[in-house]
Amino acid sequence: MLLRLLAAAACWALCQDQGLLAASRAPAPPELCVLAPRVEAVDEGDAAGEVPTASPTLLVVEPLQQLNIEAADGRLLWSRRVGSDGSLPSPMPWPLPPLRSGQEVLLRLQPLGAAADAFAHVRLRAASAPRLAATAALIDSLGSAAEAWMLAFNNALQLGDVPLAWTLLFAPQVPVGSPLEAVRSMVVQRGCGDGPPHAKSPAPVAPGSE
């Protein structure tokens, strides 16, 4: 399992590898490149992340045929599976009620064509109530101001708050025409940077940053 962090900083020129190649606990583990939310490897076959928003966007580079979301006690909260001729939508809006402060959930992700028992695991934990509230207030304050979104994204990166930066980058509220759309496209195109199923490629540079 290989984790790389990809970020675009001020003037869209700061790029670091981000994402996750998450291996499942199955005998033949699938590899997934998870771009959002930001997660990190914690054990073989597991990744985890604290999310600063109650409704995180889910974005996996590989097409998924099944997603289960379970409570910390193992209860199934949500499940969706598609046939072999389709895949789950990506990016996917959070399909459950907003997470509560400190709530933990397990995402079990199965890529298209994987064995029936082959899942990658991602554990998410909602941030503290003040942080969730601050993130929601920030997003509300940005409204449809495209440059404000870009500034907030860069500010988060400069503060080292990559989870917040990634929340802003993949937020469904990002206005059409915002510079963040270009950054988002490059992040998706770059994927996790190396390792199967993606070939290693140079880190992207945003238009106009050179």
C-alpha positions as CSV (number, residue, x, y, z in Angstrom):
1,M,0.0,0.0,0.0
2,L,1.5,3.3,-1.1
3,L,0.3,6.6,0.0
4,R,1.3,9.8,-1.7
5,L,0.2,13.3,-1.0
6,L,-0.5,15.6,-3.8
7,A,-1.1,19.3,-3.2
8,A,-1.2,22.4,-5.4
9,A,0.0,25.5,-3.4
10,A,0.0,29.3,-4.0
11,C,0.0,30.3,-7.7
12,W,-1.0,26.6,-8.3
13,A,2.7,25.6,-8.4
14,L,3.1,23.6,-5.2
15,C,2.4,19.9,-6.1
16,Q,3.0,16.9,-3.9
17,D,1.9,13.4,-4.3
18,Q,-1.5,12.5,-2.6
19,G,-3.8,9.6,-2.7
20,L,-3.8,6.1,-1.5
21,L,-3.0,2.7,-3.0
22,A,-5.1,0.7,-0.5
23,A,-4.8,-3.0,-0.4
24,S,-7.5,-5.1,1.0
25,R,-7.2,-8.0,3.5
26,A,-8.2,-10.5,0.8
27,P,-5.6,-13.0,-0.6
28,A,-5.4,-11.0,-3.8
29,P,-5.7,-7.4,-2.6
30,P,-7.1,-4.8,-5.0
31,E,-5.2,-1.6,-5.3
32,L,-7.1,1.7,-5.2
33,C,-6.1,5.3,-5.7
34,V,-8.2,7.2,-3.2
35,L,-8.0,11.0,-3.9
36,A,-10.7,12.2,-1.5
37,P,-11.0,12.5,1.4
38,R,-7.4,12.6,2.4
39,V,-6.3,9.4,4.1
40,E,-3.1,7.8,5.2
41,A,-1.9,4.2,5.5
42,V,-2.1,2.9,9.1
43,D,-1.7,-0.9,8.6
44,E,-1.4,-3.3,5.8
45,G,-4.7,-3.2,4.0
46,D,-6.0,-0.2,6.0
47,A,-6.0,3.5,5.6
48,A,-7.5,6.2,7.8
49,G,-8.2,9.9,7.9
50,E,-9.9,12.5,10.0
51,V,-12.3,14.6,7.9
52,P,-12.9,18.3,8.7
53,T,-16.4,18.2,7.0
54,A,-19.5,16.3,8.0
55,S,-20.2,15.3,4.4
56,P,-17.0,14.3,2.7
57,T,-16.8,13.8,-1.0
58,L,-15.6,10.3,-2.1
59,L,-13.3,10.1,-5.1
60,V,-11.5,7.0,-6.2
61,V,-9.7,6.9,-9.4
62,E,-10.5,3.3,-10.2
63,P,-14.2,2.4,-11.1
64,L,-16.0,0.8,-8.1
65,Q,-18.6,-1.9,-8.3
66,Q,-19.5,-1.9,-4.6
67,L,-19.2,0.4,-1.6
68,N,-20.3,-0.5,1.9
69,I,-20.2,2.0,4.8
70,E,-20.2,0.5,8.2
71,A,-20.5,1.9,11.7
72,A,-17.7,1.4,14.2
73,D,-19.6,-1.5,15.7
74,G,-19.9,-3.2,12.4
75,R,-23.5,-2.3,11.5
76,L,-24.1,-1.8,7.8
77,L,-25.2,1.8,7.3
78,W,-25.2,2.0,3.6
79,S,-24.4,-0.3,0.6
80,R,-24.5,0.0,-3.1
81,R,-23.5,-2.4,-5.8
82,V,-23.6,-2.2,-9.6
83,G,-23.5,-4.9,-12.3
84,S,-20.4,-5.7,-14.3
85,D,-21.5,-3.4,-17.1
86,G,-21.4,-0.3,-14.8
87,S,-19.6,1.5,-12.0
88,L,-20.5,3.7,-9.1
89,P,-20.5,7.4,-9.7
90,S,-17.3,9.3,-9.0
91,P,-16.9,11.7,-7.4
92,M,-19.7,10.5,-5.0
93,P,-21.5,12.8,-2.6
94,W,-21.7,11.6,0.9
95,P,-24.7,9.2,0.8
96,L,-25.6,9.3,4.6
97,P,-26.7,12.0,7.0
98,P,-23.8,14.3,8.0
99,L,-21.2,12.7,10.3
100,R,-21.3,13.7,14.0
101,S,-18.3,15.0,15.8
102,G,-15.9,12.1,16.5
103,Q,-18.1,9.6,14.6
104,E,-16.1,6.8,13.0
105,V,-17.1,4.8,9.9
106,L,-15.5,2.1,7.8
107,L,-15.6,2.3,4.0
108,R,-15.3,-1.1,2.3
109,L,-14.5,-0.4,-1.4
110,Q,-14.5,-3.0,-4.2
111,P,-13.1,-2.2,-7.6
112,L,-14.7,-3.3,-10.8
113,G,-13.9,-6.9,-11.6
114,A,-12.5,-7.7,-8.2
115,A,-13.3,-11.0,-6.4
116,A,-16.4,-11.1,-4.3
117,D,-14.5,-10.9,-1.0
118,A,-11.8,-8.4,-2.2
119,F,-12.2,-5.0,-0.5
120,A,-10.0,-2.1,0.3
121,H,-10.7,-0.5,3.7
122,V,-10.7,3.2,4.6
123,R,-11.6,4.3,8.1
124,L,-12.9,7.9,8.5
125,R,-13.3,9.9,11.7
126,A,-15.2,13.1,11.8
127,A,-13.3,16.0,13.3
128,S,-14.2,17.9,16.5
129,A,-17.4,19.9,16.6
130,P,-15.6,23.3,16.4
131,R,-13.6,22.1,13.4
132,L,-16.7,20.8,11.6
133,A,-18.5,24.1,12.3
134,A,-15.5,26.2,11.1
135,T,-15.2,24.2,7.9
136,A,-19.0,24.6,7.2
137,A,-18.8,28.4,8.0
138,L,-15.8,28.8,5.7
139,I,-17.5,27.1,2.8
140,D,-20.7,29.1,3.3
141,S,-18.6,32.4,3.4
142,L,-16.9,31.6,0.0
143,G,-20.2,31.5,-1.8
144,S,-19.7,31.8,-5.6
145,A,-16.5,33.9,-5.4
146,A,-14.1,31.8,-7.5
147,E,-10.9,33.6,-6.4
148,A,-12.0,33.3,-2.8
149,W,-12.1,29.6,-3.1
150,M,-8.6,29.6,-4.6
151,L,-7.3,31.8,-1.8
152,A,-8.9,29.6,0.9
153,F,-7.4,26.5,-0.7
154,N,-3.9,28.0,-0.8
155,N,-4.2,29.4,2.7
156,A,-5.1,25.9,4.0
157,L,-2.0,24.4,2.3
158,Q,0.3,27.1,3.6
159,L,-0.9,26.3,7.1
160,G,-0.3,22.6,6.5
161,D,-3.9,21.7,6.7
162,V,-4.1,19.4,3.8
163,P,-7.4,17.7,4.9
164,L,-9.1,21.1,4.7
165,A,-7.4,22.0,1.4
166,W,-8.6,18.7,-0.1
167,T,-12.1,19.3,1.3
168,L,-12.2,22.6,-0.5
169,L,-10.7,21.2,-3.6
170,F,-13.3,18.5,-4.0
171,A,-16.3,20.4,-2.5
172,P,-19.4,20.2,-4.7
173,Q,-19.9,23.9,-4.0
174,V,-16.8,25.0,-6.0
175,P,-18.2,27.5,-8.5
176,V,-18.0,26.8,-12.2
177,G,-15.0,28.6,-13.7
178,S,-13.0,28.7,-10.4
179,P,-9.3,28.1,-10.7
180,L,-9.8,25.2,-8.4
181,E,-11.5,23.3,-11.2
182,A,-8.2,23.3,-13.1
183,V,-6.3,22.1,-10.0
184,R,-8.9,19.4,-9.4
185,S,-8.6,18.2,-13.0
186,M,-4.8,17.9,-12.7
187,V,-5.1,16.0,-9.4
188,V,-7.5,13.5,-10.9
189,Q,-5.3,13.1,-14.0
190,R,-2.2,12.6,-11.9
191,G,-3.9,10.1,-9.6
192,C,-1.6,8.5,-7.1
193,G,1.4,9.1,-9.2
194,D,2.9,5.7,-9.5
195,G,2.2,2.0,-8.9
196,P,-0.5,0.0,-10.7
197,P,-2.8,0.6,-12.3
198,H,-1.3,4.0,-13.1
199,A,2.0,4.7,-14.8
200,K,4.3,7.1,-13.0
201,S,4.1,10.6,-14.5
202,P,5.6,14.0,-13.7
203,A,3.7,16.1,-11.1
204,P,1.3,18.5,-12.9
205,V,1.9,22.2,-13.0
206,A,-1.1,24.5,-13.1
207,P,-1.5,26.7,-16.2
208,G,0.2,30.0,-15.8
209,S,2.4,28.9,-12.9
210,E,5.6,28.4,-14.9
